[in-house]
Amino acid sequence: MGNFGEKINHFVDEYFWFLFAGIAAFAAMLCFLRLDVGYVASWDEARHGISAYEMMQNKNYIVNTFNYDVDYWNLKPPLSFYGIILGFKLFGYSVFGMRFYSALSYFLTCIITALFAKKHHGKWSSLLTLAFLCCNYMMLKTHGARAGDADALYQLFFTIAMLAMMEIPENKSRSYICGACFSLAFLTKSYHAGIVLVIGGLYMLITGMIKKFKVKEWIFFLLSMVIPAGAWIIARFTQDGLTFFMTMLTE
């Protein structure tokens, strides 16, 4: 049994990238194959697709509209619309184009997480992580990797933030990645991004890292967290003042 285990480990060690590429190809198949099959759901997916299309027609990438009226029902910031716009520009006005960014987001989540596992826990952990993510049924069905709404993109930023957070004791500049990902998550799913702050804050307190940051590091962290979202907030304010933001708070 010992010799057999050694042979398996040697095989994984020698052919790791071949195995990694094979599982990654399977993940890509799960994400992209027949992505345009199935009806377009009348909830977020359809509304996001319409708003992204109208942004392109209006040439206004700050204010989302629905039926060419300013949309105060869907109160998410516009990053997911930008993802759909990218798909439309690459693949035309199609269901595949609308869903492409979600599939790409989950595929990147799989690859980034598996590479993180390799760095910290070895090749076996990396391959198993990638394989397990291929079995994540919930992300491969409604609202996930194969739908044209914001969830998969949000999960990508959330995952990167959590992985970067775990590396803060080794490299405090990873906190800037956490801050930027919080901001991008906010631009994707609005207040859902608050969970990144809650987990990050608890992590900093429990590990004692909160006492080890210098003033300069706190400043850079705050800038990384504020600048991406702040740029959009200022741009949106120039369009309709506080109306959008007040509606976000009250609805």
C-alpha positions as CSV (number, residue, x, y, z in Angstrom):
1,M,0.0,0.0,0.0
2,G,2.9,2.3,0.8
3,N,4.4,1.7,-2.6
4,F,1.1,2.3,-4.3
5,G,0.6,5.5,-2.5
6,E,4.1,6.7,-3.4
7,K,3.4,5.9,-7.1
8,I,0.2,7.8,-7.0
9,N,1.9,10.8,-5.4
10,H,4.7,10.6,-8.0
11,F,2.2,10.4,-10.8
12,V,0.3,13.5,-9.5
13,D,3.6,15.4,-8.9
14,E,4.9,14.6,-12.4
15,Y,1.7,15.1,-14.4
16,F,0.1,17.8,-12.2
17,W,-0.3,20.4,-14.9
18,F,-1.7,17.8,-17.3
19,L,-4.3,16.7,-14.7
20,F,-5.0,20.4,-13.8
21,A,-5.6,21.3,-17.4
22,G,-7.9,18.3,-17.8
23,I,-10.1,19.2,-14.9
24,A,-10.0,22.8,-15.9
25,A,-11.3,21.9,-19.3
26,F,-14.1,19.9,-17.7
27,A,-14.9,23.0,-15.6
28,A,-14.9,25.1,-18.7
29,M,-17.3,22.7,-20.4
30,L,-19.7,22.9,-17.4
31,C,-19.6,26.6,-17.6
32,F,-19.8,27.3,-21.3
33,L,-21.2,24.3,-23.1
34,R,-24.6,25.0,-24.5
35,L,-24.7,28.2,-22.4
36,D,-27.5,29.7,-24.6
37,V,-29.8,26.7,-24.1
38,G,-32.8,27.3,-21.9
39,Y,-35.3,30.2,-21.5
40,V,-34.3,33.6,-20.3
41,A,-35.7,33.9,-16.8
42,S,-38.0,36.9,-16.3
43,W,-36.4,38.0,-13.0
44,D,-32.9,39.4,-12.7
45,E,-31.5,37.8,-15.9
46,A,-33.9,39.4,-18.3
47,R,-33.9,42.8,-16.6
48,H,-30.1,42.8,-16.5
49,G,-29.9,42.0,-20.2
50,I,-32.4,44.7,-21.1
51,S,-30.6,47.3,-19.0
52,A,-27.2,46.4,-20.5
53,Y,-28.7,46.6,-24.0
54,E,-30.2,50.0,-23.3
55,M,-27.0,51.3,-21.8
56,M,-25.3,50.5,-25.1
57,Q,-28.1,52.1,-27.1
58,N,-28.1,55.2,-24.8
59,K,-24.3,55.3,-24.7
60,N,-24.8,56.1,-21.0
61,Y,-22.8,53.6,-18.8
62,I,-23.7,55.2,-15.5
63,V,-27.5,55.2,-15.4
64,N,-29.3,51.9,-16.0
65,T,-32.7,52.1,-17.6
66,F,-35.6,49.7,-18.2
67,N,-37.8,50.4,-21.2
68,Y,-35.6,53.5,-21.6
69,D,-36.8,55.0,-18.3
70,V,-34.4,55.4,-15.4
71,D,-34.7,52.2,-13.4
72,Y,-35.3,52.8,-9.7
73,W,-36.6,49.2,-9.2
74,N,-33.3,47.4,-9.9
75,L,-31.0,49.3,-7.5
76,K,-27.8,47.4,-8.1
77,P,-24.7,49.4,-9.3
78,P,-23.8,48.7,-12.9
79,L,-20.8,46.3,-12.9
80,S,-22.9,43.3,-13.8
81,F,-24.4,45.3,-16.7
82,Y,-20.8,45.9,-17.9
83,G,-20.2,42.2,-17.9
84,I,-23.2,41.6,-20.1
85,I,-22.1,44.5,-22.4
86,L,-18.7,42.8,-22.8
87,G,-20.5,39.6,-23.8
88,F,-22.7,41.5,-26.3
89,K,-19.7,43.1,-27.8
90,L,-17.9,39.8,-28.2
91,F,-20.7,37.6,-29.2
92,G,-23.5,39.9,-30.4
93,Y,-26.9,40.4,-28.9
94,S,-27.5,36.8,-27.9
95,V,-28.3,34.6,-24.9
96,F,-24.7,33.3,-24.9
97,G,-23.4,36.9,-24.9
98,M,-25.7,37.8,-22.0
99,R,-24.5,34.8,-19.9
100,F,-20.9,34.7,-20.9
101,Y,-19.5,36.9,-18.1
102,S,-21.2,34.8,-15.5
103,A,-19.7,31.6,-16.9
104,L,-16.3,33.2,-17.1
105,S,-16.6,34.5,-13.5
106,Y,-17.2,31.1,-12.1
107,F,-14.5,29.5,-14.2
108,L,-12.0,32.1,-12.9
109,T,-13.3,31.4,-9.4
110,C,-12.5,27.7,-9.9
111,I,-9.0,28.3,-11.3
112,I,-8.0,31.0,-8.8
113,T,-9.1,28.9,-5.8
114,A,-7.3,25.8,-7.1
115,L,-4.1,27.7,-7.6
116,F,-4.4,29.2,-4.1
117,A,-4.8,25.6,-2.8
118,K,-1.7,24.5,-4.7
119,K,0.4,27.4,-3.3
120,H,-0.6,26.7,0.3
121,H,-1.6,23.1,0.5
122,G,0.0,21.2,-2.4
123,K,-0.9,19.6,-5.7
124,W,-3.3,17.1,-4.3
125,S,-5.3,19.8,-2.6
126,S,-5.3,21.9,-5.8
127,L,-6.7,19.1,-7.9
128,L,-9.3,18.1,-5.4
129,T,-10.4,21.7,-4.9
130,L,-10.9,22.1,-8.7
131,A,-12.8,18.8,-8.9
132,F,-15.0,19.7,-6.0
133,L,-15.8,23.1,-7.5
134,C,-16.9,21.3,-10.7
135,C,-19.5,19.5,-8.5
136,N,-20.9,22.7,-7.1
137,Y,-24.4,22.2,-8.3
138,M,-25.8,25.3,-6.8
139,M,-23.5,27.6,-8.7
140,L,-24.2,25.7,-12.0
141,K,-28.0,26.2,-11.8
142,T,-30.3,29.1,-11.1
143,H,-28.6,32.5,-10.5
144,G,-25.1,31.0,-10.8
145,A,-22.5,30.4,-13.5
146,R,-25.0,29.9,-16.3
147,A,-27.3,32.8,-15.8
148,G,-27.0,36.4,-16.9
149,D,-27.2,38.1,-13.5
150,A,-24.8,39.3,-10.9
151,D,-24.3,36.3,-8.6
152,A,-21.3,34.6,-10.2
153,L,-19.4,37.9,-10.6
154,Y,-20.1,38.7,-7.0
155,Q,-18.9,35.3,-5.9
156,L,-15.6,35.9,-7.8
157,F,-14.9,39.1,-6.0
158,F,-15.9,37.6,-2.6
159,T,-13.7,34.6,-3.2
160,I,-10.7,36.6,-4.1
161,A,-11.2,38.8,-1.1
162,M,-11.3,35.8,1.2
163,L,-8.2,34.2,-0.3
164,A,-6.3,37.5,-0.1
165,M,-7.4,37.9,3.5
166,M,-5.9,34.6,4.5
167,E,-2.5,35.8,3.2
168,I,-2.5,39.1,5.1
169,P,-0.3,37.6,7.9
170,E,2.3,36.9,5.3
171,N,1.9,40.1,3.3
172,K,-0.2,43.0,4.6
173,S,-0.5,44.4,1.2
174,R,-3.0,41.7,0.5
175,S,-5.5,43.8,2.5
176,Y,-5.5,46.2,-0.5
177,I,-6.8,43.4,-2.7
178,C,-9.5,42.7,0.0
179,G,-10.5,46.4,-0.1
180,A,-10.6,46.6,-3.9
181,C,-12.7,43.4,-4.1
182,F,-15.1,44.7,-1.5
183,S,-15.6,47.8,-3.6
184,L,-16.1,45.7,-6.8
185,A,-18.5,43.4,-5.0
186,F,-20.4,46.5,-3.9
187,L,-20.5,47.7,-7.5
188,T,-21.9,44.2,-8.4
189,K,-24.5,43.4,-5.7
190,S,-24.7,46.5,-3.6
191,Y,-25.1,45.8,0.2
192,H,-24.4,42.1,-0.3
193,A,-20.7,43.2,-0.2
194,G,-21.1,44.0,3.5
195,I,-20.4,40.4,4.4
196,V,-16.8,41.0,3.1
197,L,-16.4,43.7,5.7
198,V,-17.9,41.7,8.5
199,I,-15.7,38.6,7.8
200,G,-12.6,40.8,7.3
201,G,-13.2,42.7,10.5
202,L,-13.7,39.6,12.6
203,Y,-10.6,38.0,11.0
204,M,-8.5,41.1,11.8
205,L,-9.7,41.1,15.4
206,I,-9.4,37.4,16.1
207,T,-5.9,37.1,14.6
208,G,-4.7,40.3,16.2
209,M,-3.6,41.7,12.8
210,I,-5.6,44.8,13.5
211,K,-2.8,45.9,15.9
212,K,0.0,45.2,13.4
213,F,-1.1,47.7,10.7
214,K,0.7,51.0,10.4
215,V,-1.1,54.2,9.5
216,K,0.2,54.2,6.0
217,E,-1.1,50.6,5.5
218,W,-4.5,51.6,6.8
219,I,-4.6,54.6,4.4
220,F,-3.8,52.4,1.4
221,F,-6.4,49.9,2.5
222,L,-9.1,52.5,2.8
223,L,-8.2,54.0,-0.6
224,S,-8.4,50.6,-2.2
225,M,-11.8,50.1,-0.7
226,V,-13.2,53.6,-1.5
227,I,-11.8,54.6,-4.9
228,P,-13.5,52.1,-7.3
229,A,-17.0,52.5,-5.7
230,G,-16.4,56.2,-5.0
231,A,-15.7,56.9,-8.6
232,W,-19.1,55.4,-9.6
233,I,-20.9,57.1,-6.8
234,I,-19.6,60.5,-7.9
235,A,-20.5,59.8,-11.5
236,R,-24.0,58.6,-10.6
237,F,-24.5,61.7,-8.4
238,T,-23.9,63.9,-11.4
239,Q,-26.7,62.2,-13.2
240,D,-29.6,62.3,-10.7
241,G,-28.3,63.6,-7.5
242,L,-29.2,61.6,-4.4
243,T,-32.3,60.0,-5.9
244,F,-30.8,56.6,-6.7
245,F,-29.0,56.4,-3.3
246,M,-31.9,57.4,-1.2
247,T,-34.0,54.8,-3.0
248,M,-31.4,52.2,-2.3
249,L,-31.7,53.0,1.4
250,T,-35.5,53.2,1.6
251,E,-36.7,50.4,-0.7
